[in-house]
Amino acid sequence: MALVSLSVAVSGDVQASCETLTESVHAEVTLGGVRYAATAGGLLIDDPSVGTPQVKSACDGLAGTYLQAIARDPRGALTLAIRGQGVWSFDPMDGGHERLLDDPRLQWPTALVWQGSHLWIGTVQDGLWRVDLSGRRPALSQPIWRFRKHRVTGLAIAPDGRLLVGRDLGGLWGVDDAGRSKRLLTGSVQGVEVLASQVVVDRGATRCQLAGRRRCLRIREATPVAARTGQLPSAHITSLVAHPDPSGTPRLWVGTFDQGVAFRGPDGQWHRVKARGEAPRLVNTLASDGQRLWVASATGAYVLEGGRWRRFGEQSGLPSDHVNALHLAGDEVWFATSQGVARFNGSHLRAWGVDEGLPYRIVYSIAVHGDRVLAGTAFGLGVFEGERWGHRRMGRSGLSDDWVNAVAFRADGVPLLGTYDAGVDQMRAEAITPVPGLDKVWVNPSGLVPVPALGGVFVATLGDGLWFWPDAGEARRLRPKEGLPSQDVTSVLLFEGSLFVGTRNGLARWTLGEDSVHLTW
């Protein structure tokens, strides 16, 4: 596992740095003594004459961060398969890159290989494609009927010149010059490469060397080197919060999709907290009251206090062990679960479900302002007032969509509602209306983040990057082409003069200059 820090000038007064993880290498080539590797954290460039390996990602202008494959084209340039962004040509001399062919069927590539002037491209669902670059214009076709659809997981050229095609659970196939295909191996094939004139197949859990009669000889792998400590535990960031470390000093804490929580110490390294009890692993959201760290997770709600983890679940009175979000309101903690809402007052838990007035059982987000509580559900908005639940749905209420992923209150108390795929709404005097400029974004769960110190609300979106809506002004997208390792933003935190942005493929830090406090950059 490798931690990489990148720096890129976003503007004259803002610097962006990103952390990604490059432990997952999907393919690599060597060009002029320099190793180029396609990884989940970007394009890894290992030049012995430079020393420390460098990484290019979406943070500094690459079309995307998650690289599925890489190959060397006949001219000596590199061809990159970027998840969700198609196929690109990369010039190793100056770092420039351009889209090789703009076609929506190639948006989700999985593998690629050159065969003369033909580029073969495997995709997630649209099968195998061939790009012929021998003419004046690239010609796209699917000459092999068998592979016109479904997932392609690996491509390579065999020592005898045949095209090798991995088909996920459909085995490994060989294709001759006439386009005739023959199955060479059955079972799972997650990748294929040719090493020292031998065909090596990635079976998922193991690798093997292709032999005759549909046999594959298992390769005994060396014991993997243990991951170094001090690194981001996972690139899939789900939540950010400021909370004291064991010494009492406020630190940046991250919650991750599958590797629990960690905090950044004074040495700049990431540390796991040493505490008694069961620690959460599948983190949805974090919250801190300055003394206790609360965690909403897929296996319950957890609180870290006095060097000990304590867990709340169904046996504690929660409607469900699956806790999607939580909100701290004074001495109370509100929980959004997959079976309703609960409130903890320090000694007792009280729960509400559909029978008590919630619009739906699955609650994704919860927010509290005074005596008013909002609950975003998969089928409408829940509003809690006077110890009773009411709900709003599409129709007369004006709600743009019934799937409400995020709820929050602006600094002036105006309720905000973020929908799955119909933008952001605001509620004034019981009338719900779309927010101009934010009516088409896809909002992530708990993706509405008011930051009064910056005078507005951040909107974390599913694929549309990070947006900012000033209290007095129009909403707009921030840094659409650089400064983020992924446009799938999950969390935002203003901490120690920097804006930290969590994504599903890394963490970004934007250091704000004096002129950028109002985000006019």
C-alpha positions in Angstrom: 0.0 0.0 0.0 1.5 3.3 -1.0 0.5 6.8 0.2 1.0 9.5 -2.4 0.8 13.3 -1.8 0.3 15.5 -4.8 0.4 19.3 -5.1 -1.1 21.4 -7.7 -1.7 25.2 -8.0 -5.5 25.7 -8.2 -5.1 29.5 -8.4 -2.9 32.2 -7.1 -4.2 32.0 -3.5 -5.4 28.4 -3.2 -3.2 25.3 -3.1 -4.7 21.8 -3.5 -3.0 18.6 -2.3 -4.5 15.1 -2.5 -3.8 11.8 -0.9 -4.6 8.6 -2.8 -3.7 5.0 -2.4 -1.9 3.2 -5.2 -1.6 -0.3 -3.7 -4.0 -1.7 -6.4 -1.9 -1.9 -9.6 -4.0 -3.0 -12.5 -1.3 -2.9 -15.3 2.1 -1.4 -16.0 4.5 -0.7 -18.8 8.1 0.4 -19.0 9.1 3.1 -21.4 12.6 4.5 -21.6 13.6 3.0 -18.3 10.6 4.6 -16.6 7.8 2.5 -15.1 4.2 3.6 -15.6 1.5 1.8 -13.6 -2.2 2.1 -13.8 -3.5 2.2 -10.3 -6.7 2.9 -8.3 -5.0 6.1 -7.1 -3.8 7.5 -10.4 -0.9 7.1 -12.9 2.2 6.0 -11.0 5.4 7.2 -12.6 8.6 5.6 -11.2 11.7 7.2 -12.8 14.9 6.0 -11.1 16.7 9.2 -12.2 14.2 11.3 -10.2 13.9 9.1 -7.0 10.6 9.3 -5.4 7.7 8.0 -7.5 5.2 10.6 -8.7 1.5 10.2 -9.3 -0.8 12.0 -11.7 -4.5 12.0 -10.8 -7.6 14.0 -11.3 -6.3 16.3 -8.6 -3.8 17.8 -11.0 -5.7 17.7 -14.2 -5.8 14.0 -15.4 -9.2 13.0 -16.8 -9.7 10.7 -13.8 -7.9 9.0 -10.9 -8.9 5.4 -11.1 -6.9 3.8 -14.0 -8.1 0.4 -15.1 -5.4 -0.3 -17.7 -2.4 1.1 -19.5 -0.7 0.1 -22.8 2.1 1.5 -25.1 0.8 2.5 -28.5 2.8 2.0 -31.8 4.1 5.6 -31.6 5.6 5.3 -28.2 2.9 7.2 -26.3 0.7 5.6 -23.6 -2.9 4.7 -23.8 -4.9 4.9 -20.5 -8.2 3.3 -19.6 -9.8 5.6 -17.0 -12.9 4.4 -15.1 -15.9 6.4 -16.1 -13.9 8.6 -18.4 -13.1 6.4 -21.4 -9.8 5.9 -23.2 -7.1 8.5 -23.4 -3.7 9.1 -25.1 -1.0 10.3 -22.7 2.3 11.9 -23.8 5.0 10.8 -21.3 7.3 13.7 -22.5 5.1 16.6 -21.4 2.2 14.9 -19.5 -0.4 16.1 -21.9 -3.4 13.9 -22.6 -6.4 13.8 -24.9 -9.4 11.6 -25.4 -8.6 8.9 -28.0 -12.2 8.4 -29.1 -15.3 10.1 -27.8 -18.0 7.4 -27.7 -20.3 6.7 -24.8 -19.9 3.0 -25.3 -16.3 3.3 -24.2 -17.0 5.4 -21.1 -16.4 2.4 -18.7 -13.3 0.6 -20.0 -11.8 -2.4 -18.1 -8.9 -3.5 -20.3 -7.0 -2.6 -23.4 -4.2 -4.0 -25.7 -2.6 -2.9 -29.0 -2.4 -5.3 -31.9 -0.6 -3.4 -34.7 -2.7 -0.4 -35.6 -5.7 -1.9 -33.8 -6.6 -1.1 -30.2 -8.8 -3.6 -28.5 -10.9 -2.2 -25.6 -12.8 -4.2 -23.0 -15.7 -2.6 -21.2 -17.9 -3.2 -18.1 -21.1 -4.1 -19.9 -20.7 -3.4 -23.6 -18.3 -6.2 -24.5 -15.2 -6.0 -26.6 -14.4 -3.2 -29.1 -11.8 -2.6 -31.8 -10.5 0.8 -32.8 -8.8 0.9 -36.2 -6.4 3.8 -36.4 -5.0 2.9 -39.9 -7.3 5.3 -41.7 -7.8 9.1 -41.5 -10.4 8.7 -38.8 -10.6 6.1 -36.0 -13.1 3.4 -36.9 -15.0 1.7 -34.0 -16.4 -1.8 -34.4 -17.3 -5.1 -32.7 -15.9 -7.7 -35.2 -16.3 -10.7 -32.8 -19.9 -11.5 -32.3 -19.4 -13.6 -29.2 -18.0 -10.6 -27.3 -20.5 -8.0 -28.3 -21.8 -7.6 -24.8 -21.1 -8.4 -21.1 -18.0 -7.7 -19.1 -14.4 -8.1 -20.4 -11.9 -8.4 -17.5 -8.6 -8.8 -19.3 -6.8 -8.5 -22.7 -3.4 -9.5 -23.9 -1.6 -10.7 -27.0 -0.4 -14.4 -26.7 3.1 -15.4 -27.8 1.6 -17.0 -30.9 -0.1 -13.7 -31.8 -3.7 -14.6 -30.7 -5.8 -12.1 -28.9 -6.5 -13.3 -25.3 -9.9 -12.2 -23.8 -10.8 -12.6 -20.1 -14.5 -12.9 -19.5 -15.0 -12.6 -15.8 -16.7 -15.9 -14.8 -16.8 -16.9 -18.5 -13.2 -18.0 -18.6 -10.3 -17.2 -21.0 -10.7 -17.1 -24.7 -8.2 -17.0 -27.6 -9.1 -15.3 -30.9 -7.2 -15.9 -34.1 -6.6 -13.6 -37.1 -9.8 -14.8 -38.7 -11.8 -13.8 -35.7 -12.5 -17.4 -34.6 -12.7 -17.7 -30.8 -11.9 -20.7 -28.7 -12.2 -21.2 -24.9 -8.8 -21.8 -23.3 -9.8 -21.9 -19.7 -13.1 -22.1 -17.7 -13.9 -20.4 -14.4 -13.1 -17.0 -13.1 -10.6 -14.8 -15.0 -10.0 -11.3 -13.6 -7.0 -10.4 -15.6 -4.4 -11.8 -18.1 -0.8 -10.9 -19.0 2.1 -12.3 -20.8 5.4 -12.6 -18.8 8.5 -14.2 -20.2 6.5 -15.8 -23.1 4.1 -17.4 -20.6 0.4 -16.5 -20.2 -0.4 -15.6 -16.6 -4.0 -15.6 -15.5 -5.4 -13.7 -12.5 -8.1 -15.9 -11.0 -9.1 -13.3 -8.3 -7.8 -15.1 -5.2 -4.8 -16.7 -7.0 -2.7 -16.5 -10.2 -1.8 -19.4 -12.5 0.2 -20.2 -15.6 -1.8 -21.3 -18.6 -1.1 -24.9 -19.7 -2.7 -27.1 -22.3 -6.1 -28.8 -22.2 -7.8 -26.0 -20.3 -5.4 -26.3 -17.4 -3.8 -23.6 -15.4 -0.9 -24.2 -13.0 -1.1 -22.3 -9.8 1.7 -19.8 -9.1 3.0 -19.7 -5.5 3.2 -16.1 -4.6 5.7 -14.6 -2.3 4.3 -13.4 1.1 3.1 -9.8 0.5 4.9 -7.1 2.3 2.9 -5.7 5.1 1.5 -2.2 4.5 3.4 0.6 6.1 1.9 2.4 9.0 1.0 6.0 8.9 -1.0 5.9 5.7 -4.6 6.7 4.9 -6.4 3.5 5.9 -8.6 3.6 2.8 -9.1 5.9 -0.2 -12.9 5.6 0.2 -13.5 8.5 2.6 -17.1 8.6 4.0 -16.8 11.3 6.7 -14.6 14.0 8.2 -14.6 15.6 11.6 -12.4 17.6 14.0 -11.9 15.8 17.3 -9.2 15.7 20.0 -6.5 13.1 19.8 -5.5 11.1 22.9 -3.4 14.1 24.1 -6.4 16.4 23.8 -5.2 18.3 20.8 -7.8 18.8 18.0 -7.0 16.7 15.0 -8.5 15.8 11.6 -10.3 12.5 11.8 -11.5 10.4 8.8 -14.1 7.7 8.6 -13.7 5.2 5.8 -16.0 2.8 4.0 -14.3 -0.3 5.1 -11.3 0.5 7.3 -12.7 2.3 10.3 -11.5 5.6 11.6 -8.1 7.3 11.9 -6.7 10.7 12.9 -3.8 12.6 11.5 -1.1 13.2 14.1 1.4 16.1 14.5 3.8 14.1 12.4 1.5 14.2 9.4 0.9 10.5 9.6 -2.4 8.7 10.0 -2.9 6.8 13.3 -5.4 4.3 14.6 -6.8 5.1 18.0 -5.8 2.7 20.7 -8.9 2.0 22.7 -10.7 -0.9 24.5 -13.7 -2.5 23.0 -15.0 -3.3 19.5 -14.1 -0.5 17.0 -16.3 0.3 14.1 -15.1 -0.7 10.6 -17.8 0.2 8.1 -18.2 4.0 8.8 -21.1 6.1 7.4 -20.7 9.4 9.4 -18.7 10.9 12.2 -19.7 13.5 14.8 -17.9 15.0 17.8 -19.0 17.1 20.8 -15.4 17.8 21.7 -15.1 15.0 24.2 -16.9 12.0 22.6 -16.5 10.7 19.0 -19.7 9.3 17.6 -19.8 6.9 14.6 -22.7 5.8 12.5 -21.9 2.5 10.9 -23.4 -0.4 9.1 -23.1 -2.5 12.3 -24.5 0.0 14.8 -23.7 3.3 16.4 -20.4 3.7 18.3 -19.1 6.2 20.8 -15.4 6.7 21.8 -15.0 8.1 25.3 -12.3 7.7 27.9 -10.2 5.3 25.7 -13.1 2.9 25.2 -15.5 2.1 22.4 -19.2 1.6 23.3 -21.7 0.2 20.8 -25.4 0.9 20.4 -27.5 -1.5 18.4 -30.9 -3.1 18.3 -30.4 -4.7 21.7 -29.7 -1.1 23.0 -33.0 0.1 21.6 -32.1 1.3 18.2 -34.6 0.4 15.4 -31.8 -1.2 13.4 -28.1 -2.0 13.6 -27.7 -0.3 10.2 -27.1 3.4 11.2 -26.8 5.7 8.2 -26.2 9.0 10.0 -26.4 10.7 13.3 -26.7 14.3 14.5 -25.6 15.9 17.8 -28.0 18.4 19.3 -27.0 19.7 22.7 -27.2 16.7 25.1 -29.2 14.6 22.6 -28.0 12.3 19.8 -30.3 11.6 16.9 -29.9 8.5 14.8 -31.0 7.8 11.2 -31.3 4.0 10.7 -32.7 1.6 8.1 -35.7 1.0 10.3 -36.5 4.5 11.5 -35.3 7.3 13.7 -34.1 7.2 17.4 -33.1 9.8 20.0 -30.7 9.3 22.9 -30.8 11.8 25.8 -27.9 10.3 27.7 -29.8 7.7 29.5 -32.7 6.5 27.4 -33.4 5.7 23.7 -36.7 6.5 22.0 -37.5 5.3 18.5 -40.0 6.2 15.8 -41.0 4.4 12.7 -43.6 4.5 9.9 -46.4 3.7 12.4 -45.4 6.9 14.3 -45.6 9.1 11.2 -42.3 8.7 9.4 -42.8 8.7 5.6 -40.6 5.6 5.2 -38.5 3.2 7.3 -35.1 3.8 5.5 -33.7 7.1 6.8 -30.5 8.4 5.2 -29.9 11.7 6.9 -31.1 13.7 9.9 -30.7 17.3 11.1 -31.9 19.3 14.1 -32.5 23.0 14.5 -34.2 24.2 17.7 -37.3 22.1 18.2 -37.4 21.0 14.5 -36.0 17.8 13.2 -35.7 16.8 9.5 -35.3 13.2 8.3 -34.5 12.4 4.7 -35.9 9.0 3.7 -36.2 6.9 0.5 -39.8 7.9 0.2 -40.2 11.5 1.3 -39.2 14.0 4.0 -40.0 13.5 7.7 -40.6 16.7 9.8 -40.7 16.4 13.6 -42.4 19.2 15.5 -44.2 19.2 18.8 -43.1 15.6 19.5 -44.9 14.4 16.4 -43.8 13.4 12.9 -45.3 14.6 9.7 -44.1 14.1 6.1 -43.8 15.8 2.7 -43.8 14.1 -0.6 -43.8 15.0 -4.3 -47.0 16.8 -5.4 -48.5 19.7 -3.6 -45.5 20.1 -1.2 -43.2 21.0 -4.1 -40.6 18.4 -3.2 -38.5 17.7 -6.3 -38.1 14.0 -5.6 -39.2 11.6 -2.9 -35.7 10.1 -2.4 -34.1 12.5 0.1 -30.5 11.7 0.7 -29.5 14.7 2.7 -31.0 17.3 5.1 -29.6 20.3 6.8 -30.4 23.8 8.0 -28.8 27.0 6.7 -27.3 29.4 9.2 -30.6 31.3 9.1 -32.6 28.2 9.9 -34.0 27.5 6.4 -34.4 23.8 5.9 -32.5 22.3 3.0 -33.2 19.0 1.3 -30.8 17.1 -1.0 -32.4 14.6 -3.3 -30.8 11.6 -4.9 -31.1 12.8 -8.5 -33.2 15.9 -8.6 -31.0 18.5 -6.9 -31.4 20.6 -3.7 -34.7 22.1 -2.4 -35.3 24.7 0.3 -38.3 25.0 2.5 -39.7 28.4 3.4 -43.1 28.9 5.1 -43.9 25.3 4.4 -43.4 25.9 0.6 -40.7 23.7 -1.0 -38.9 25.1 -4.0 -35.7 24.1 -6.0 -32.5 26.0 -5.4 -31.5 27.7 -8.7 -28.3 26.2 -10.0 -28.6 23.1 -7.8 -31.7 21.6 -9.4 -29.9 18.9 -11.4 -27.1 17.6 -9.1 -27.2 14.2 -7.5 -26.6 14.7 -3.7 -24.7 12.1 -1.7 -26.1 11.0 1.7 -25.5 13.7 4.3 -24.0 15.7 1.5 -25.3 19.2 2.6 -22.7 20.8 4.8 -23.4 24.4 6.1 -20.2 26.3 7.0 -21.2 29.6 8.6 -17.5 30.7 8.8 -17.5 30.7 4.9 -21.0 32.1 4.7 -22.7 29.3 2.8 -23.4 25.6 2.3 -21.3 23.0 0.5 -23.0 20.4 -1.6 -21.2 17.0 -2.0 -22.5 15.3 -5.1 -22.4 11.9 -6.7 -20.2 12.5 -9.7 -20.7 16.3 -10.0 -17.9 17.3 -7.7 -18.2 19.9 -4.9 -20.6 22.9 -5.1 -20.9 26.0 -2.9 -24.1 28.0 -2.3 -23.3 31.3 -0.6 -25.9 32.7 1.8 -26.2 35.7 -0.6 -25.4 34.6 -4.1 -25.7 31.9 -6.7 -24.6 28.3 -6.3 -21.7 27.1 -8.5 -19.4 24.2 -8.9 -15.9 24.5 -7.5 -12.8 23.4 -9.4 -14.5 21.2 -11.9 -11.3 20.0 -13.6 -8.7 19.8 -10.9 -8.1 19.8 -7.2 -10.1 16.6 -6.4 -9.0 13.0 -6.7 -12.6 12.1 -7.5 -15.8 14.0 -8.5 -17.8 11.7 -6.2 -17.6 13.8 -3.0 -18.7 12.5 0.3 -17.7 15.0 3.0 -16.4 18.5 3.6 -14.7 20.0 6.7 -13.1 23.4 7.4 -10.3 22.8 9.8 -7.2 24.9 10.7 -7.5 27.3 7.7 -7.9 24.5 5.1 -10.9 23.0 3.4 -10.7 19.1 3.5 -12.7 17.3 0.9 -13.4 13.6 1.2 -14.1 11.6 -1.9 -14.6 7.9 -2.8 -11.1 7.8 -4.2 -9.0 10.0 -1.8 -8.7 13.1 0.3 -8.1 16.6 -0.9 -6.8 19.6 1.1 -7.4 23.1 -0.2 -5.3 25.7 1.6 -7.3 28.9 1.4 -5.6 32.2 0.9 -6.7 35.6 2.4 -8.7 36.5 -0.7 -10.4 33.1 -1.0 -12.4 33.1 2.3 -15.5 34.0 0.4 -14.7 31.3 -2.3 -14.6 33.8 -5.1 -11.9 31.8 -6.8 
